[in-house]
């Protein structure tokens, strides 16, 4: 608690600088564009598992195809990026490629002047990614490129829906409420939620906002870090009246999202609840939480339903993803080429097989193991606008304040207005 | 204090006896220079470590707390005591402080009698004593994270605790242990008590070992009942142990983090937040390192002031005679 944070960051920056210096010298000077040979340092968050292998293979294969370009993979702990990237971008020797989640975090990095504008270099192929790529744009310029995507929607159990007499998944909020009632009548918990972790609450609040606010309002709200538009208050109000129908499991405020069979994912996996609003990764989370071998065939997916009278498009999705940014001007073309390679079908299929998310390139969809995931991917790519999770789109401190305020609202405290005020307070603090 | 009664009794105290005879100063006084060099050489490493890893970080944290700083790059604009004022005026921080105070009071009211009672019981020659001692002490040895996950699973709605309560006919008392805003802090206290009363017990047991059996025997010869001997002899002689336990318990209670963080994350709606969960939320998770540093400094000051006052007014008698004075 009384830890010397500043020296720690300085020391980390120094260590990073040393590491970079070492890499730079071993590569014989990476900015030696005159000789044509370049060495790219690549910071990824894949420290273990299949993805680490995929990246190493990609680096080797790319070097084989482009002998002038050597790529050094440097896996870092996921949590280390937030502390290591800023000092690296402030130094004269940042990594050439590094993990990028886009949104507000990317926007805070751009003023460092080190993040490469890839708009021109990626224009030939970025279209394949669809509108999700916008999450890696700042002021309309592409400063990063995703390699996988995430979409939030409803995962439901077909067997429980059938038992309650529900034939097709709901498409409107009213239908969802009718189905909730049917499930309750069949003594099934309609919806599980892991409110202990706060971010699942935010999914709900944000989807209500997505259905009630026009896209232009959402974009303006993200840009101005301001939720004062009336539709956001309306979202809070409508969410509250939805919650008065008690759609969630008893004690949902203390339920974790992903830990143990009693978590919200575990409840759906074990047939204790019929559905859950979660990311595309949910089947992967559920699998180890149950002994139900038929789980995958029982799982279905449907998008967040439309809200009648809402000004938002019912096709807008909430999501995010993982990507990379380039830095050094001398290695920019090679870096962009490499990112294009990562988004190529062959590499994307391996990324999908590593079970990290939906492919950024839909051509790799055939590698998806679950039929429902293909449906998610189609929906995501057809979306007119993909809204990044608010807590990623906003500057971190504002995003955290929003999540906390929404969680408090879920606990029955505060008001629709208190959520909006929390954002303006965090912004001005 | 627990030792107030020992003035009335003419019994030896548990304090350290008279200091052992000081070896006589050497005939030939050491030259001053040599003594000073000796001091510097012997003190320097410890002093360096202390300054570098304790004092400097505290000063730096206090300084960081005076800036708006995201933790990246150079310190942000100087804000004076703004962050400190914000922390102290934040109702969530105040709520967290109150929770810490509740935990302090609860651990004194519950763990002390429990630990003491168990120690007195297990100090007797009873069958299976070693086993019982180990059993009672076991929770304290468990990693905090393990304890937290274990209780998280036990306390799930419809989980083990609920099932057991239903089995013994207490089903009507089943609550949403971790989801009820008014109850969750007391659920946490149960978990903390479970984990830490063994520590109180083991300390008290150690203290009891240091009390000579002859005293109780003498009292028994004089016609004292078992309870009288405990009340008038054992407890007063256990004073120093109790006072040290109190100190450790209060400081520990002010810094509670792991179990709460894993089981509830301070929620729902901050109903179980502590000062340190608040620090982690607002410092690390929000990347507001300036603000977080201010929180850290405030927690430090609360603990430090308590420690100073406690040392000055409560522990003074226990440490008297244990302090080394410069000789010669």
Contacts between the chains, C-beta under 8 A, distances in Angstrom:
chain1	res1	chain2	res2	distance
A	1	B	255	7.1
A	1	B	276	6.2
A	1	B	279	6.3
A	1	B	296	5.1
A	1	B	299	6.1
A	1	B	300	7.1
A	2	B	57	5.8
A	2	B	58	5.7
A	2	B	61	5.8
A	2	B	296	5.7
A	2	B	297	7.9
A	2	B	300	5.4
A	3	B	57	6.5
A	3	B	61	7.8
A	3	B	296	7.8
A	4	B	53	7.7
A	4	B	56	6.9
A	4	B	57	3.6
A	4	B	60	5.7
A	4	B	61	7.3
A	5	B	60	7.9
A	5	B	61	7.2
A	5	B	64	6.7
A	5	B	71	6.8
A	5	B	289	5.7
A	5	B	292	8.0
A	5	B	293	6.8
A	6	B	60	5.5
A	6	B	64	5.8
A	6	B	75	7.6
A	7	B	57	7.5
A	7	B	60	6.9
A	9	B	71	6.6
A	9	B	72	7.6
A	82	B	287	6.8
A	83	B	71	7.0
A	83	B	72	7.6
A	86	B	71	7.9
A	86	B	72	3.2
A	86	B	73	5.7
A	87	B	72	6.8
A	87	B	73	6.7
A	90	B	72	7.8
A	90	B	73	5.1
A	108	B	70	8.0
A	195	B	267	7.6
A	195	B	268	6.7
A	196	B	178	7.5
A	196	B	264	6.5
A	196	B	265	5.9
A	196	B	267	6.2
A	196	B	268	7.5
A	197	B	265	7.0
A	198	B	265	7.1
A	198	B	267	7.2
A	249	B	157	7.3
A	250	B	157	5.3
A	250	B	176	6.6
A	250	B	179	7.9
A	251	B	156	7.9
A	251	B	157	4.0
A	251	B	176	3.9
A	251	B	178	7.1
A	251	B	179	3.9
A	251	B	180	8.0
A	252	B	179	6.7
A	253	B	176	7.6
A	253	B	178	7.7
A	253	B	179	3.9
A	253	B	181	7.7
A	253	B	267	6.8
A	253	B	268	3.7
A	253	B	269	7.8
A	254	B	155	7.9
A	254	B	157	7.8
A	254	B	176	6.5
A	254	B	177	7.3
A	254	B	178	3.2
A	254	B	179	3.6
A	254	B	184	7.3
A	254	B	264	6.6
A	254	B	267	7.9
A	254	B	268	6.7
A	255	B	156	8.0
A	255	B	179	7.4
A	256	B	152	7.3
A	259	B	149	7.6
A	259	B	152	7.5
A	260	B	149	7.9
A	260	B	152	7.2
A	260	B	153	5.8
A	260	B	156	7.7
A	262	B	153	6.7
A	262	B	156	4.0
A	262	B	157	7.7
A	262	B	159	6.6
A	396	B	70	7.8
A	396	B	286	6.1
A	396	B	287	4.6
A	397	B	70	7.5
A	397	B	286	4.2
A	397	B	287	6.0
A	397	B	288	5.1
A	400	B	281	7.2
A	400	B	285	5.3
A	400	B	286	4.0
A	401	B	286	6.9
A	404	B	281	7.1
A	407	B	267	6.2
A	407	B	268	7.0
A	407	B	269	6.8
A	408	B	269	4.3
A	408	B	270	7.0
A	410	B	268	7.5
A	410	B	269	7.9
A	411	B	181	6.2
A	411	B	267	7.1
A	411	B	268	4.1
A	411	B	269	3.4
A	411	B	271	7.5
A	412	B	181	7.8
A	412	B	269	7.6
A	413	B	181	7.8
A	413	B	269	4.8
A	414	B	269	7.9
A	426	B	286	7.8
A	429	B	86	7.2
A	429	B	288	7.7
A	429	B	291	7.6
